Amino acid sequence: MGFRALGPYLTSGALESMPRPLSTRENKRVSSPDADLDAAQEEEHFKPTGTLFLLAIFVVLLVLLWFSVYAILLSRGVTT
């Protein structure tokens, strides 16, 4: 198949008549209001306890590490 055979498909009119892919808005399923309400209630009750715990551990370790650096500097006599 050469380029001459593709000629009719390469015109601008042919490109306009080609089907376009669905956007994400058009592709969404229609859900009932009850399903939307249940999903909203689940999002309201979600609490990121694991993330907050890891963040707290990170902050505590960071403070302890800097305190150890400060203690080392004090033990060596660096006070300026």
mmCIF file of the C-alpha atoms, coordinates in Angstrom:
data_MODEL
# 
_entry.id   MODEL 
# 
loop_
_atom_site.group_PDB 
_atom_site.id 
_atom_site.type_symbol 
_atom_site.label_atom_id 
_atom_site.label_alt_id 
_atom_site.label_comp_id 
_atom_site.label_asym_id 
_atom_site.label_entity_id 
_atom_site.label_seq_id 
_atom_site.pdbx_PDB_ins_code 
_atom_site.Cartn_x 
_atom_site.Cartn_y 
_atom_site.Cartn_z 
_atom_site.occupancy 
_atom_site.B_iso_or_equiv 
_atom_site.pdbx_formal_charge 
_atom_site.auth_seq_id 
_atom_site.auth_comp_id 
_atom_site.auth_asym_id 
_atom_site.auth_atom_id 
_atom_site.pdbx_PDB_model_num 
ATOM 1  C CA . MET A 1 1  ? 0.000   0.000  0.000  1.00 0.00 ? 1  MET A CA 1 
ATOM 2  C CA . GLY A 1 2  ? 1.585   3.238  -1.109 1.00 0.00 ? 2  GLY A CA 1 
ATOM 3  C CA . PHE A 1 3  ? 0.958   6.847  -0.238 1.00 0.00 ? 3  PHE A CA 1 
ATOM 4  C CA . ARG A 1 4  ? -1.422  7.219  -3.195 1.00 0.00 ? 4  ARG A CA 1 
ATOM 5  C CA . ALA A 1 5  ? -3.761  4.708  -1.603 1.00 0.00 ? 5  ALA A CA 1 
ATOM 6  C CA . LEU A 1 6  ? -3.757  6.778  1.609  1.00 0.00 ? 6  LEU A CA 1 
ATOM 7  C CA . GLY A 1 7  ? -4.559  9.996  -0.284 1.00 0.00 ? 7  GLY A CA 1 
ATOM 8  C CA . PRO A 1 8  ? -8.277  10.147 0.534  1.00 0.00 ? 8  PRO A CA 1 
ATOM 9  C CA . TYR A 1 9  ? -7.547  9.570  4.239  1.00 0.00 ? 9  TYR A CA 1 
ATOM 10 C CA . LEU A 1 10 ? -4.946  12.331 4.472  1.00 0.00 ? 10 LEU A CA 1 
ATOM 11 C CA . THR A 1 11 ? -7.257  15.188 3.557  1.00 0.00 ? 11 THR A CA 1 
ATOM 12 C CA . SER A 1 12 ? -8.472  17.553 6.239  1.00 0.00 ? 12 SER A CA 1 
ATOM 13 C CA . GLY A 1 13 ? -12.107 16.548 5.743  1.00 0.00 ? 13 GLY A CA 1 
ATOM 14 C CA . ALA A 1 14 ? -11.300 12.925 6.459  1.00 0.00 ? 14 ALA A CA 1 
ATOM 15 C CA . LEU A 1 15 ? -9.615  13.824 9.731  1.00 0.00 ? 15 LEU A CA 1 
ATOM 16 C CA . GLU A 1 16 ? -12.666 15.756 10.907 1.00 0.00 ? 16 GLU A CA 1 
ATOM 17 C CA . SER A 1 17 ? -14.965 12.842 10.195 1.00 0.00 ? 17 SER A CA 1 
ATOM 18 C CA . MET A 1 18 ? -12.835 10.366 12.161 1.00 0.00 ? 18 MET A CA 1 
ATOM 19 C CA . PRO A 1 19 ? -14.211 9.444  15.590 1.00 0.00 ? 19 PRO A CA 1 
ATOM 20 C CA . ARG A 1 20 ? -12.371 11.082 18.451 1.00 0.00 ? 20 ARG A CA 1 
ATOM 21 C CA . PRO A 1 21 ? -11.484 9.294  21.696 1.00 0.00 ? 21 PRO A CA 1 
ATOM 22 C CA . LEU A 1 22 ? -13.753 9.840  24.654 1.00 0.00 ? 22 LEU A CA 1 
ATOM 23 C CA . SER A 1 23 ? -12.578 12.339 27.232 1.00 0.00 ? 23 SER A CA 1 
ATOM 24 C CA . THR A 1 24 ? -12.572 11.400 30.884 1.00 0.00 ? 24 THR A CA 1 
ATOM 25 C CA . ARG A 1 25 ? -15.760 13.380 31.494 1.00 0.00 ? 25 ARG A CA 1 
ATOM 26 C CA . GLU A 1 26 ? -17.640 11.520 28.803 1.00 0.00 ? 26 GLU A CA 1 
ATOM 27 C CA . ASN A 1 27 ? -16.242 8.196  29.960 1.00 0.00 ? 27 ASN A CA 1 
ATOM 28 C CA . LYS A 1 28 ? -17.441 8.426  33.574 1.00 0.00 ? 28 LYS A CA 1 
ATOM 29 C CA . ARG A 1 29 ? -20.254 6.215  34.688 1.00 0.00 ? 29 ARG A CA 1 
ATOM 30 C CA . VAL A 1 30 ? -23.433 7.798  35.895 1.00 0.00 ? 30 VAL A CA 1 
ATOM 31 C CA . SER A 1 31 ? -23.958 6.884  39.525 1.00 0.00 ? 31 SER A CA 1 
ATOM 32 C CA . SER A 1 32 ? -26.881 7.257  41.822 1.00 0.00 ? 32 SER A CA 1 
ATOM 33 C CA . PRO A 1 33 ? -27.036 10.068 44.404 1.00 0.00 ? 33 PRO A CA 1 
ATOM 34 C CA . ASP A 1 34 ? -26.970 7.470  47.194 1.00 0.00 ? 34 ASP A CA 1 
ATOM 35 C CA . ALA A 1 35 ? -23.655 6.078  45.947 1.00 0.00 ? 35 ALA A CA 1 
ATOM 36 C CA . ASP A 1 36 ? -22.206 9.596  45.823 1.00 0.00 ? 36 ASP A CA 1 
ATOM 37 C CA . LEU A 1 37 ? -23.404 10.258 49.375 1.00 0.00 ? 37 LEU A CA 1 
ATOM 38 C CA . ASP A 1 38 ? -21.865 7.012  50.651 1.00 0.00 ? 38 ASP A CA 1 
ATOM 39 C CA . ALA A 1 39 ? -18.540 7.861  48.994 1.00 0.00 ? 39 ALA A CA 1 
ATOM 40 C CA . ALA A 1 40 ? -18.611 11.344 50.529 1.00 0.00 ? 40 ALA A CA 1 
ATOM 41 C CA . GLN A 1 41 ? -19.305 9.920  53.982 1.00 0.00 ? 41 GLN A CA 1 
ATOM 42 C CA . GLU A 1 42 ? -16.406 7.476  53.644 1.00 0.00 ? 42 GLU A CA 1 
ATOM 43 C CA . GLU A 1 43 ? -14.075 10.329 52.694 1.00 0.00 ? 43 GLU A CA 1 
ATOM 44 C CA . GLU A 1 44 ? -15.192 12.351 55.733 1.00 0.00 ? 44 GLU A CA 1 
ATOM 45 C CA . HIS A 1 45 ? -14.404 9.482  58.111 1.00 0.00 ? 45 HIS A CA 1 
ATOM 46 C CA . PHE A 1 46 ? -10.964 8.772  56.626 1.00 0.00 ? 46 PHE A CA 1 
ATOM 47 C CA . LYS A 1 47 ? -8.178  9.708  59.027 1.00 0.00 ? 47 LYS A CA 1 
ATOM 48 C CA . PRO A 1 48 ? -4.549  9.251  57.907 1.00 0.00 ? 48 PRO A CA 1 
ATOM 49 C CA . THR A 1 49 ? -3.327  7.815  61.208 1.00 0.00 ? 49 THR A CA 1 
ATOM 50 C CA . GLY A 1 50 ? -0.479  5.830  59.665 1.00 0.00 ? 50 GLY A CA 1 
ATOM 51 C CA . THR A 1 51 ? 0.839   8.864  57.826 1.00 0.00 ? 51 THR A CA 1 
ATOM 52 C CA . LEU A 1 52 ? 0.637   11.022 60.941 1.00 0.00 ? 52 LEU A CA 1 
ATOM 53 C CA . PHE A 1 53 ? 2.439   8.337  62.956 1.00 0.00 ? 53 PHE A CA 1 
ATOM 54 C CA . LEU A 1 54 ? 5.284   8.136  60.414 1.00 0.00 ? 54 LEU A CA 1 
ATOM 55 C CA . LEU A 1 55 ? 5.525   11.927 60.325 1.00 0.00 ? 55 LEU A CA 1 
ATOM 56 C CA . ALA A 1 56 ? 5.733   12.078 64.125 1.00 0.00 ? 56 ALA A CA 1 
ATOM 57 C CA . ILE A 1 57 ? 8.474   9.409  64.169 1.00 0.00 ? 57 ILE A CA 1 
ATOM 58 C CA . PHE A 1 58 ? 10.391  11.333 61.497 1.00 0.00 ? 58 PHE A CA 1 
ATOM 59 C CA . VAL A 1 59 ? 10.204  14.600 63.448 1.00 0.00 ? 59 VAL A CA 1 
ATOM 60 C CA . VAL A 1 60 ? 11.283  12.909 66.699 1.00 0.00 ? 60 VAL A CA 1 
ATOM 61 C CA . LEU A 1 61 ? 14.257  11.250 64.976 1.00 0.00 ? 61 LEU A CA 1 
ATOM 62 C CA . LEU A 1 62 ? 15.228  14.520 63.326 1.00 0.00 ? 62 LEU A CA 1 
ATOM 63 C CA . VAL A 1 63 ? 15.198  16.361 66.661 1.00 0.00 ? 63 VAL A CA 1 
ATOM 64 C CA . LEU A 1 64 ? 17.215  13.572 68.334 1.00 0.00 ? 64 LEU A CA 1 
ATOM 65 C CA . LEU A 1 65 ? 19.819  13.580 65.581 1.00 0.00 ? 65 LEU A CA 1 
ATOM 66 C CA . TRP A 1 66 ? 20.274  17.355 65.783 1.00 0.00 ? 66 TRP A CA 1 
ATOM 67 C CA . PHE A 1 67 ? 20.466  17.127 69.581 1.00 0.00 ? 67 PHE A CA 1 
ATOM 68 C CA . SER A 1 68 ? 23.231  14.546 69.248 1.00 0.00 ? 68 SER A CA 1 
ATOM 69 C CA . VAL A 1 69 ? 25.124  16.887 66.884 1.00 0.00 ? 69 VAL A CA 1 
ATOM 70 C CA . TYR A 1 70 ? 24.699  19.700 69.422 1.00 0.00 ? 70 TYR A CA 1 
ATOM 71 C CA . ALA A 1 71 ? 25.930  17.434 72.252 1.00 0.00 ? 71 ALA A CA 1 
ATOM 72 C CA . ILE A 1 72 ? 29.001  16.434 70.212 1.00 0.00 ? 72 ILE A CA 1 
ATOM 73 C CA . LEU A 1 73 ? 29.800  20.090 69.501 1.00 0.00 ? 73 LEU A CA 1 
ATOM 74 C CA . LEU A 1 74 ? 29.449  20.977 73.192 1.00 0.00 ? 74 LEU A CA 1 
ATOM 75 C CA . SER A 1 75 ? 31.699  18.075 74.239 1.00 0.00 ? 75 SER A CA 1 
ATOM 76 C CA . ARG A 1 76 ? 34.420  19.310 71.883 1.00 0.00 ? 76 ARG A CA 1 
ATOM 77 C CA . GLY A 1 77 ? 34.236  22.831 73.249 1.00 0.00 ? 77 GLY A CA 1 
ATOM 78 C CA . VAL A 1 78 ? 32.739  24.517 70.198 1.00 0.00 ? 78 VAL A CA 1 
ATOM 79 C CA . THR A 1 79 ? 30.542  27.251 71.646 1.00 0.00 ? 79 THR A CA 1 
ATOM 80 C CA . THR A 1 80 ? 30.743  30.060 69.070 1.00 0.00 ? 80 THR A CA 1 
# 
